[in-house]
Amino acid sequence: MTKELEERDRVRDLLGKVVSPEIAEELLNKKLELGGEEREVTILFTAVRNFTTLSENYPQRAVLEMLNTHLTRMRTVVEKNGGVVDKYIGDSVMAIFGAPLHHDDADRRLKTAIEMMQMEKEINEDFKRKGLTAIEIGIGINTAVVIAGNMGSQSRMNYTVIGDGVNVASRLENLTRVTQCLKINL
């Protein structure tokens, strides 16, 4: 029994490195099957502006170090405010508030966006000390009813959210590339 508990803890720790602790718990405690349920959630997208230009002007290892620093700190802000990082998409972060756990409120989502913008300033101070260029981020937020659950195939699943509400959050983030403001749709 001790060996089984140790194995479960090892699996939980490994899953926690690949998915959020909340999703790891959900995966360990429920039967894994494809499908989902309608949920009102908030989706947040953030991306580094002009990332292609940045990656063309720095060695790949430096870009990877910059990106890992940025993504790590953004994840910290999301999780501190009760969100879950759904996925990293290149230089982008997709985060969810309200799934798989049901807690969600407007203050939490807005606080996350504001703290991300503050964190960007701290990251840029670190980059400047290292002789690297500053980065700028765009943030798009949308609250909507979506489908939350396991998508993919029987052999490889991903807990995520899908629906037009996700697309709207992504489009709002994309709009920040041409404007200097935070795009929020609550």
Secondary structure, 3 states (H helix, E strand, C coil): CHHHHHHHHHHHHHHHHHCCHHHHHHHHHCCCCCEEEEEEEEEEEEEECCHHHHHHHCCHHHHHHHHHHHHHHHHHHHHHCCCEEEEEECCEEEEEECCCCCCCCHHHHHHHHHHHHHHHHHHHHHHHHCCCCCCCEEEEEEEEEEEEEEEECCCCEEEEEECHHHHHHHHHHHHCCCCCCCEEEC
